[in-house]
Structures are given as C-alpha cells and as structure tokens.
Amino acid sequence: MALTGLEIYKNLPKTNCGDCNFPTCMAFAMQLAAKRTSLDQCPHVSEEAKATLAEASAPPMRLIKIGKDKNPLEIGQETVLFRHQEKFHRPTGIAIKLKDNLREGEIDKEVEKINGLKFTRVGEEISINLIAIEHTTTGAEEYARLVGKVKEKSNFPLILISPKPEIMEAALGVSSEGNPLIYAANKENYEGMASLAKKYRCPLCVEGKDLEELAERTGEIKKLGIEDIVLSIDSDRAMDTLQDLTRSRRLALEKKFRPLGYPTITFTTEKDSFQEVGQATTYICKYGGILVIEGKKKWQILPLLTVRQNIYTDPQVPNAVEAKLYEIGGVSSNSPVIVTTNFSLTYFTVEGEVTNSKIPTYISVVETEGLGVLNAYAGDKWSAEKIGKTLEEQKVKEKVGHNSIIIPGLVAVFRAELEEDFGWKVLVGPEEAARIPVFLKNEWKVN
C-alpha cells in the first residue's frame, strides 16, 4: 500500500540539509509520496529506512537505460497521464529497424543513411535514437557479425530482435558492452532470455498476447532477478495497440500496478509509407517509450521528430529565446533590421530564412513571454511602444547607419506609431517568414 507523505517523513533523517534538492525533508517526503522523485536522491537515509520505504516510494514507472557511451537513451519514470498536468519527461526513443538479410555492401549504406537522420529545428539538434536489428533467416554467427558491424558503424544503441536464446547470446557476445535492449521474452523462452539478461546485464523486453499475460510474465521474470524490463505493446490493429498503451500507462501511474510499471516499446505495422508515419505519430503522442519504424527516409522521420520535440516540451515554461539583438552573418551599418517576438519557433524560422537570403541582417527580438506574433499582439504582450523601447535598449541606432526597421506584416498597425513617436522609417515585411529572402532582395534599400 502506498505511504502518505507524513509516513515517509517519519523514516527520513529530518535534517533539512537540502542535499536531495528539496528545501526540507517534508517537501522531499511529499514528492516521494506523489512518485515524483526516488528515495536514492537522499544520501543520508538509513538502511533500515530504505528497506521500509523502497517499494512504497519507488516511482510507479521504472527508469530504463539503453546504451552506454554513444547517445544512451533513458525511458520510463513518467509521472502523469496528460502533459498539461506537469510534463512528459523522457522523449520517445525512435528506432529504425534493419533485417539480417542485407548484403554486405548494403549494410554500410543503410547505416550511413540512418546516421544521417539528424536535423536542426528551433535551435536544437533532433535525431533518431536506436537501431533495431531483426533476426530472420541467418545463422547465429552471421547475425552476430551483422550486429557487430552495425554497432561499429553506427552512433546509436541497439535493439536485438530474436525469439531464440542461442541467436541472442551470439549477438550479445559482440554487443553487450553497449547495453542493448534484448527483444523479447515470451511464454516459451522467458527463462532463457532472463538468464541472458542477467548474465550480460542488459535490459529485457517482455511480450504477451495481452496486458494480463504481460503482467504475469513480468512477475515471473522479476522473480528471476531481472529488474530492467520494457513492455512490448503490440497488436495487429493500431486502435488496439493505442488502447493497451493507454491502459498500461493508467494502471501504472494511477493504480500503482507494479507488474505494468515499466516503459513500453511498440512497432509500426502499416505498409503504406504515409500511413506508417501517421501510425507512428499516434504512438509518440500516447504513450510509446520506444517506437520501432521501418521507414527511414528523411521526409518520414522529420515529422516524427518534430511531433516528439513539441510533445516533450514543458507546457508551463514558455518556449522562448533571449530577447536581444542578434547578428546573422557579417553585419554592417547598412544591414537591415528585422523585428520579431521571442517565441522560439518564430525566431528560428525568421533566422533560417534570413540565413537563406544570404543578406547579413540584424534581428531585434522583443520580449513577448514566449508568444508568437499574433498571440503576443492579441494578448497585449507587444506593441509599438514596446518595440520602440526595445530598439532603444538594444542601441540599434548605434549599430546601423540608417533609420529603417522591418516589422512583420501581421502587425502593420504598429507602423504609424513607430514612425511618429520613435522616428523610425518602418517597412512592413511579409506575413509569412518564407517570403523574407525575396523581400530582402527586392525591397531592402539603404536610404
């Protein structure tokens, strides 16, 4: 039974030292009771208290780490069902699946293509996280050779897929130091797979025909000494998979049902490339810990990474950049000055189009509490007066030898006040950032 914050507090040192990153032991106890932190954050708790509190204070979903040196992935230890309640903590790991029927020359090409699935969006590099290698027809030695080569050539942790313990052990022999995920233990092979997970100290995925069987299997595997478990949620129909992902999350977080208190892995099943992307997007939103996809073209992966990046931001923290004067390229006194808000997506979109124009430009970013152009205007977070004062604070007139600024077309209403009250010559720019390069080349002239 879950303990209350007061019951937990009675077993803590009561020193209020702050070493757990909470101001008091009571505050730490309340967070433990809410499953928002773990007992190991307190370095002074006694062994007796650990024994008393360990199970009761453990987070409802276990934290699992896959990989070691190269881009390790952590999944699990989530605390909420819905993002607005707090936030989602550990982004879905996206894995590209390869099969063992690749010819020698194809392996290098495929791995090189996967290594290149990296993009920069709103100032952050986003990429896939894992490579899944599925055993289909090769022998143990051939499969192990492929695993070893992918491990050597790639930058990502591995998921090893085979139901045969002898095949799995051959692959682990060349890859276990990289802490791969073993996929998967089922009704027939779970003792052998658990033995391998224990021997090589790797996380183990568990599969079953439904959640009831999964819960039964995790209990059996835990008795064999395996703690790092990932649940395989898989069905022929996407709707059924989505329901099971949701049910397992709810049972873990709301009901504190320990047999399902683990992160999940799921696979796309759609054969059509567009449908596969749609299915994958669904599983990123709810509630895949790892998503395994076969499509590896950039147009398929970028939308998934974009969705993941958006879902795993903190809804309580504005997605904003610092409000200051940015210099794009080798600016001079003749460079144009573009005014925009400090919403990250707005700024980086404008910055990207300015870079594409190849015209060195100043971008004056105004503090709007992380809101975009129209939202900031509607919420009275920026105005002509605020822009004028920001330009003065940023000493823009000392940087340029002209008196012109460019404002977004969506707020052309600011023009008159900026000209009359602050003495700027205002050019009304395009409403869409994509038109900035053409606008700068055709409309910008130093007066």
C-alpha positions as CSV (number, residue, x, y, z in Angstrom):
1,M,0.0,0.0,0.0
2,A,1.3,3.5,-0.8
3,L,2.5,5.5,2.1
4,T,1.5,9.1,2.8
5,G,4.0,11.9,2.9
6,L,3.8,12.0,6.7
7,E,4.5,8.3,7.0
8,I,7.5,8.6,4.6
9,Y,8.8,11.7,6.6
10,K,8.9,9.7,9.8
11,N,11.6,7.5,8.2
12,L,13.7,10.3,6.8
13,P,16.7,11.9,8.7
14,K,14.8,15.1,9.3
15,T,17.9,17.2,8.9
16,N,16.5,19.5,6.2
17,C,20.0,19.5,4.6
18,G,18.8,20.1,1.1
19,D,21.1,17.5,-0.4
20,C,18.1,15.9,-2.2
21,N,17.5,19.3,-4.0
22,F,14.4,19.9,-1.9
23,P,14.3,22.6,0.8
24,T,13.1,20.3,3.6
25,C,12.7,16.6,4.4
26,M,8.9,17.1,4.5
27,A,9.0,18.6,0.9
28,F,11.0,15.6,-0.2
29,A,8.6,13.2,1.5
30,M,5.7,14.8,-0.3
31,Q,7.4,14.4,-3.6
32,L,8.2,10.7,-2.8
33,A,4.5,10.1,-1.9
34,A,3.5,11.7,-5.2
35,K,6.0,9.4,-7.0
36,R,7.8,12.4,-8.5
37,T,11.2,11.6,-7.2
38,S,13.1,8.5,-5.9
39,L,14.5,7.6,-2.5
40,D,18.0,7.4,-3.7
41,Q,18.0,11.2,-4.0
42,C,18.5,11.3,-0.2
43,P,22.2,10.4,0.5
44,H,21.6,10.2,4.3
45,V,18.7,7.8,4.6
46,S,19.4,4.8,6.8
47,E,19.5,1.2,5.5
48,E,16.5,0.4,7.8
49,A,14.5,3.3,6.3
50,K,15.5,2.1,2.8
51,A,14.1,-1.3,3.5
52,T,10.9,0.2,4.8
53,L,10.4,2.8,2.0
54,A,12.0,1.3,-1.1
55,E,8.9,-0.4,-2.5
56,A,6.4,2.2,-1.3
57,S,8.5,5.2,-2.6
58,A,9.6,3.7,-5.9
59,P,8.3,5.7,-8.9
60,P,5.3,4.0,-10.5
61,M,7.3,3.5,-13.7
62,R,10.8,2.2,-13.7
63,L,13.6,4.1,-15.4
64,I,15.4,2.0,-18.0
65,K,18.7,2.9,-19.7
66,I,19.7,1.5,-23.1
67,G,23.2,2.1,-24.5
68,K,26.2,3.5,-22.7
69,D,28.9,5.6,-24.3
70,K,27.2,6.6,-27.6
71,N,24.0,8.5,-27.2
72,P,22.4,6.5,-24.4
73,L,18.6,6.5,-24.2
74,E,16.6,6.7,-21.0
75,I,12.9,5.8,-21.0
76,G,10.3,5.5,-18.2
77,Q,9.9,7.1,-14.9
78,E,7.0,9.2,-16.2
79,T,4.6,10.7,-13.7
80,V,1.5,11.9,-15.5
81,L,-1.1,10.8,-18.0
82,F,-1.6,14.2,-19.5
83,R,1.0,16.7,-20.5
84,H,-0.9,19.7,-19.0
85,Q,-0.7,18.1,-15.5
86,E,3.1,18.6,-15.4
87,K,5.1,17.5,-18.5
88,F,6.3,14.3,-20.1
89,H,9.9,13.7,-19.0
90,R,11.7,11.3,-21.4
91,P,11.0,11.6,-25.1
92,T,10.0,8.5,-27.1
93,G,13.1,6.7,-28.4
94,I,12.7,6.3,-32.2
95,A,14.4,3.2,-33.6
96,I,14.9,2.3,-37.3
97,K,14.5,-1.4,-38.0
98,L,17.0,-3.4,-40.1
99,K,16.7,-7.0,-41.1
100,D,19.5,-9.5,-41.3
101,N,19.0,-10.3,-45.0
102,L,21.1,-7.3,-46.0
103,R,24.0,-8.0,-48.3
104,E,27.5,-6.9,-47.3
105,G,27.5,-3.7,-49.4
106,E,24.0,-2.7,-48.3
107,I,24.9,-2.7,-44.6
108,D,27.2,0.3,-44.8
109,K,24.8,2.2,-47.0
110,E,21.9,1.7,-44.6
111,V,23.8,2.5,-41.5
112,E,25.2,5.6,-43.2
113,K,21.7,6.7,-44.1
114,I,20.5,6.2,-40.5
115,N,23.4,8.0,-39.0
116,G,22.4,11.0,-41.2
117,L,18.9,11.2,-39.8
118,K,19.7,14.4,-37.9
119,F,18.0,17.8,-38.2
120,T,18.2,21.2,-36.6
121,R,14.9,22.7,-35.5
122,V,14.3,25.7,-33.4
123,G,18.0,25.7,-32.4
124,E,18.0,22.1,-31.2
125,E,19.5,19.1,-33.0
126,I,17.0,16.3,-33.2
127,S,17.6,12.7,-34.4
128,I,16.6,9.1,-34.1
129,N,17.9,7.2,-31.1
130,L,18.3,3.5,-31.8
131,I,18.8,0.8,-34.4
132,A,16.8,-2.4,-34.2
133,I,18.3,-5.4,-35.8
134,E,15.8,-8.2,-36.5
135,H,16.9,-11.8,-37.0
136,T,15.0,-13.6,-39.7
137,T,16.9,-16.3,-41.6
138,T,20.6,-16.1,-40.9
139,G,22.6,-18.4,-38.5
140,A,23.9,-17.3,-35.2
141,E,27.4,-16.3,-36.5
142,E,26.0,-14.3,-39.4
143,Y,23.6,-12.5,-37.2
144,A,26.3,-11.7,-34.7
145,R,28.6,-10.5,-37.5
146,L,25.9,-8.1,-38.7
147,V,25.2,-6.8,-35.1
148,G,28.9,-6.3,-34.6
149,K,29.2,-4.3,-37.9
150,V,26.2,-2.1,-37.2
151,K,27.5,-1.5,-33.7
152,E,30.9,-0.4,-35.1
153,K,29.5,1.8,-37.8
154,S,26.5,3.4,-36.1
155,N,26.2,6.1,-33.4
156,F,23.2,4.6,-31.7
157,P,22.4,1.9,-29.1
158,L,20.9,-1.3,-30.4
159,I,17.7,-3.4,-30.0
160,L,18.4,-7.1,-30.7
161,I,15.3,-8.9,-32.0
162,S,15.1,-12.7,-31.9
163,P,13.0,-15.2,-30.0
164,K,15.9,-17.7,-29.9
165,P,18.2,-17.5,-26.9
166,E,21.1,-19.1,-28.8
167,I,20.9,-16.5,-31.5
168,M,20.5,-13.8,-28.9
169,E,23.6,-14.9,-27.0
170,A,25.7,-14.9,-30.1
171,A,24.7,-11.3,-30.7
172,L,25.2,-10.3,-27.1
173,G,28.7,-11.7,-27.3
174,V,29.7,-8.9,-29.6
175,S,27.5,-6.1,-28.3
176,S,26.7,-6.5,-24.6
177,E,29.2,-3.8,-23.5
178,G,26.9,-1.3,-25.4
179,N,23.9,-2.3,-23.1
180,P,21.5,-3.2,-25.9
181,L,17.8,-4.0,-25.4
182,I,17.0,-7.7,-25.6
183,Y,13.8,-8.4,-27.6
184,A,12.0,-10.4,-26.4
185,A,11.0,-12.8,-23.6
186,N,7.7,-14.6,-24.2
187,K,5.8,-17.5,-22.7
188,E,8.1,-20.1,-24.3
189,N,11.6,-18.6,-23.9
190,Y,11.4,-16.2,-20.9
191,E,13.7,-18.3,-18.6
192,G,16.4,-18.4,-21.3
193,M,16.1,-14.7,-22.1
194,A,16.1,-13.8,-18.5
195,S,19.2,-15.8,-17.9
196,L,20.9,-13.9,-20.8
197,A,19.7,-10.5,-19.4
198,K,21.2,-11.4,-16.0
199,K,24.4,-12.7,-17.5
200,Y,25.1,-9.7,-19.7
201,R,23.3,-7.1,-17.5
202,C,21.1,-5.8,-20.3
203,P,17.5,-4.6,-20.2
204,L,14.9,-7.2,-21.3
205,C,11.8,-6.7,-23.3
206,V,8.7,-8.8,-22.4
207,E,5.9,-9.7,-24.7
208,G,2.5,-11.3,-24.2
209,K,-0.8,-11.6,-26.1
210,D,-2.5,-9.0,-23.8
211,L,-1.8,-6.9,-20.7
212,E,-2.9,-9.7,-18.4
213,E,-0.2,-12.0,-19.8
214,L,2.3,-9.2,-19.7
215,A,1.7,-8.6,-16.0
216,E,2.0,-12.3,-15.3
217,R,5.3,-12.5,-17.3
218,T,6.9,-9.5,-15.7
219,G,6.2,-11.1,-12.3
220,E,7.9,-14.3,-13.3
221,I,10.9,-12.5,-14.8
222,K,11.3,-10.3,-11.7
223,K,11.4,-13.4,-9.5
224,L,14.4,-14.5,-11.7
225,G,16.3,-11.3,-10.6
226,I,15.6,-9.1,-13.6
227,E,14.5,-5.5,-12.8
228,D,15.1,-3.6,-16.0
229,I,12.1,-4.6,-18.1
230,V,10.4,-3.0,-21.1
231,L,6.8,-4.0,-22.1
232,S,6.1,-4.9,-25.7
233,I,2.7,-3.5,-26.6
234,D,1.8,-4.9,-30.0
235,S,-1.4,-5.7,-31.9
236,D,-2.5,-6.2,-35.4
237,R,-4.7,-3.2,-35.2
238,A,-3.4,0.3,-34.3
239,M,-6.5,1.0,-32.2
240,D,-5.9,-2.0,-30.0
241,T,-2.3,-1.0,-29.6
242,L,-3.3,2.5,-28.6
243,Q,-5.8,1.3,-26.1
244,D,-3.2,-1.1,-24.5
245,L,-0.6,1.7,-24.3
246,T,-3.1,3.9,-22.6
247,R,-4.4,1.2,-20.2
248,S,-0.8,0.2,-19.2
249,R,0.1,3.8,-18.5
250,R,-3.1,4.4,-16.5
251,L,-2.6,1.2,-14.5
252,A,1.0,2.1,-13.7
253,L,0.5,5.7,-12.8
254,E,-3.0,5.9,-11.3
255,K,-3.4,2.4,-9.9
256,K,0.3,1.9,-9.0
257,F,0.0,-1.6,-10.5
258,R,3.6,-2.7,-10.2
259,P,3.6,-5.6,-12.8
260,L,3.0,-3.0,-15.5
261,G,5.1,-0.2,-14.0
262,Y,7.6,-0.2,-16.9
263,P,8.1,1.8,-20.1
264,T,6.9,0.4,-23.4
265,I,8.0,-0.5,-26.9
266,T,5.8,-0.7,-29.9
267,F,6.2,-1.3,-33.7
268,T,4.5,0.2,-36.7
269,T,2.6,-2.3,-38.8
270,E,1.3,-0.1,-41.7
271,K,2.8,-1.0,-45.1
272,D,1.9,2.3,-46.8
273,S,4.7,4.9,-46.1
274,F,2.3,7.7,-45.3
275,Q,0.1,5.5,-43.1
276,E,3.1,4.3,-41.2
277,V,4.1,7.9,-40.4
278,G,0.5,8.6,-39.1
279,Q,0.5,5.4,-37.0
280,A,4.0,6.3,-35.6
281,T,2.8,9.8,-34.7
282,T,-0.1,8.3,-32.7
283,Y,2.3,6.1,-30.6
284,I,4.6,9.0,-29.9
285,C,1.7,11.0,-28.5
286,K,0.3,8.1,-26.5
287,Y,2.4,6.5,-25.0
288,G,5.3,4.7,-26.6
289,G,8.5,4.6,-24.7
290,I,10.3,3.3,-27.8
291,L,8.9,3.3,-31.3
292,V,10.3,1.0,-34.0
293,I,9.7,2.1,-37.5
294,E,10.8,0.6,-40.9
295,G,10.6,3.8,-42.9
296,K,13.9,5.7,-42.9
297,K,13.5,8.4,-45.5
298,K,14.0,12.0,-44.2
299,W,10.5,13.0,-45.1
300,Q,9.2,10.2,-42.9
301,I,11.4,10.8,-39.9
302,L,11.4,14.6,-39.7
303,P,7.6,14.8,-38.9
304,L,8.0,12.3,-36.1
305,L,10.9,14.1,-34.6
306,T,9.0,17.4,-34.8
307,V,6.0,15.9,-33.1
308,R,8.2,14.4,-30.4
309,Q,10.0,17.7,-29.9
310,N,6.7,19.6,-29.4
311,I,5.1,17.0,-27.1
312,Y,8.1,16.8,-24.8
313,T,8.4,20.5,-24.1
314,D,7.3,21.8,-20.7
315,P,3.8,23.4,-21.2
316,Q,4.4,25.5,-18.1
317,V,7.7,27.0,-19.4
318,P,7.5,29.4,-22.4
319,N,9.4,28.2,-25.4
320,A,11.4,31.3,-25.8
321,V,14.8,32.7,-26.8
322,E,16.6,35.6,-25.1
323,A,15.2,39.0,-26.1
324,K,18.3,40.8,-27.6
325,L,19.8,42.0,-30.9
326,Y,21.0,39.1,-32.9
327,E,23.6,39.4,-35.7
328,I,23.0,37.0,-38.7
329,G,26.0,36.9,-41.0
330,G,28.7,39.6,-41.3
331,V,26.5,42.5,-40.5
332,S,27.5,46.1,-41.2
333,S,26.0,49.6,-40.7
334,N,24.0,49.0,-43.9
335,S,22.4,45.8,-42.8
336,P,18.6,45.6,-42.4
337,V,16.9,45.3,-39.0
338,I,14.0,42.8,-38.7
339,V,11.8,43.0,-35.5
340,T,10.2,39.8,-34.2
341,T,9.0,38.1,-31.0
342,N,11.0,35.9,-28.7
343,F,8.8,32.7,-29.4
344,S,11.5,30.1,-30.3
345,L,9.7,28.8,-33.4
346,T,9.1,32.4,-34.7
347,Y,12.7,33.4,-34.1
348,F,14.4,30.3,-35.6
349,T,12.0,30.4,-38.6
350,V,13.0,34.0,-39.2
351,E,16.6,33.3,-38.6
352,G,16.6,30.4,-41.0
353,E,15.0,32.5,-43.8
354,V,17.4,35.3,-43.2
355,T,20.3,32.9,-43.5
356,N,18.8,31.5,-46.7
357,S,18.7,35.1,-48.1
358,K,22.5,35.4,-47.7
359,I,21.9,39.1,-46.7
360,P,23.6,39.9,-43.3
361,T,20.8,41.1,-41.1
362,Y,20.1,42.2,-37.5
363,I,17.2,40.6,-35.8
364,S,15.8,42.6,-32.9
365,V,13.9,40.2,-30.6
366,V,11.3,41.7,-28.3
367,E,10.3,40.1,-25.0
368,T,6.8,38.7,-25.5
369,E,6.8,36.0,-22.8
370,G,7.4,33.3,-25.5
371,L,4.3,34.2,-27.6
372,G,4.3,34.4,-31.4
373,V,3.3,37.4,-33.5
374,L,-0.4,37.3,-33.4
375,N,-0.8,35.7,-30.0
376,A,1.5,38.4,-28.5
377,Y,-0.5,41.1,-30.2
378,A,-3.8,39.7,-29.1
379,G,-2.5,39.2,-25.5
380,D,-1.1,42.7,-25.4
381,K,2.4,41.3,-24.9
382,W,3.9,43.6,-27.5
383,S,3.1,46.9,-29.0
384,A,4.6,49.7,-31.0
385,E,5.7,51.3,-27.7
386,K,7.4,48.1,-26.5
387,I,9.2,47.7,-29.9
388,G,10.4,51.3,-29.8
389,K,11.7,51.0,-26.3
390,T,13.4,47.6,-27.1
391,L,15.2,49.1,-30.1
392,E,16.4,51.9,-27.8
393,E,17.6,49.5,-25.1
394,Q,19.4,47.4,-27.8
395,K,21.0,50.6,-29.1
396,V,20.1,49.7,-32.7
397,K,20.7,53.2,-34.0
398,E,24.3,52.9,-32.8
399,K,24.7,49.7,-34.9
400,V,23.3,50.9,-38.2
401,G,23.8,53.9,-40.4
402,H,20.2,54.1,-41.5
403,N,16.8,54.7,-39.8
404,S,14.8,51.8,-41.1
405,I,13.3,48.7,-39.5
406,I,11.2,45.9,-40.8
407,I,8.2,44.7,-38.9
408,P,6.0,41.6,-39.5
409,G,3.2,42.1,-42.0
410,L,0.7,40.7,-39.4
411,V,1.2,43.8,-37.2
412,A,1.3,46.5,-39.8
413,V,-0.8,48.5,-37.5
414,F,2.3,49.4,-35.5
415,R,3.8,51.3,-38.4
416,A,2.3,54.8,-37.7
417,E,3.1,54.9,-34.0
418,L,6.7,53.7,-34.6
419,E,7.3,56.4,-37.2
420,E,5.5,59.2,-35.3
421,D,6.7,58.5,-31.7
422,F,10.1,56.9,-32.2
423,G,11.2,58.4,-35.5
424,W,11.8,55.1,-37.4
425,K,11.1,54.6,-41.1
426,V,9.1,51.4,-41.0
427,L,8.9,48.8,-43.8
428,V,6.1,46.3,-43.5
429,G,7.5,42.9,-44.1
430,P,5.8,39.8,-45.4
431,E,3.2,37.9,-43.3
432,E,5.0,34.6,-43.9
433,A,8.6,34.1,-43.0
434,A,9.2,32.0,-46.2
435,R,8.9,35.3,-48.2
436,I,11.7,37.1,-46.2
437,P,14.5,36.2,-48.7
438,V,12.6,37.7,-51.7
439,F,11.5,40.7,-49.6
440,L,15.1,41.5,-48.6
441,K,16.4,41.2,-52.1
442,N,13.7,43.2,-53.7
443,E,12.6,45.7,-51.1
444,W,15.6,46.4,-48.9
445,K,17.5,49.5,-49.8
446,V,19.6,51.8,-47.7
447,N,18.3,55.3,-47.6
